[in-house]
Every structure is written in structure tokens, then in C-alpha cells.
Amino acid sequence: MQGNASVSGNTTSGSNSSLGGGVAVLHNGTFRMAGGIVYGSNESDAARRNAARFGVALFLTGDSTAQYGTLSGTVFTSRGSLDSSDATIRVVNGNLQQ
């Protein structure tokens, strides 16, 4: 995920309906974020909020990883790790925004 991309307005459904409204990373998966927003339950604009029972913005299983950092061509340089989160995740130019 990079640039001004966003993940918003999702509600989980189906067999894993309680996991990862925005992004769910399962089964040794990897999610890398160089820019953009994955909205969580704390977003003031209700239309942008994702919804899930666990990991509203980001859900990781124990064997999966999520990182933020920079992307140059096809080379991703990690600046840090992300954990499962109900709160909105914003990354600008590879930097996690608090």
C-alpha cells in the first residue's frame, strides 16, 4: 500500500466475519505500508470507519507480519512493525503518524 491509498467503509462478513475490517493478514502473510490510511473505529467520519470484532484497522495472526516503511521501485525498506489495531493507521512517506 502506498501513496494516498485508503481502506475505508468495510465491514467483515462471511466465515471470518470477526477479523480485520480494514486489512487481515493470515497464514504467514506479510502486509507492507509505505503510505496511505487504514481507518479504524476511532475515525471521526463514520462513513470511513471499518468494522470488525477484532482488528478493526489491522488484524494479524501470530505467524503474520505487518511493516511500515519506504518503497523504491520494488525494494521495500522497513522502518518498523505494525501490530493488530482497532485504531486508524496513517503512514506518510514511510513514516507512521501518531
Helices and strands as residue ranges (DSSP letters): E 6-7, E 23-25, E 30-33, E 36-38, G 46-48, E 58-60, E 65-72, E 75-81, E 89-92, E 95-97
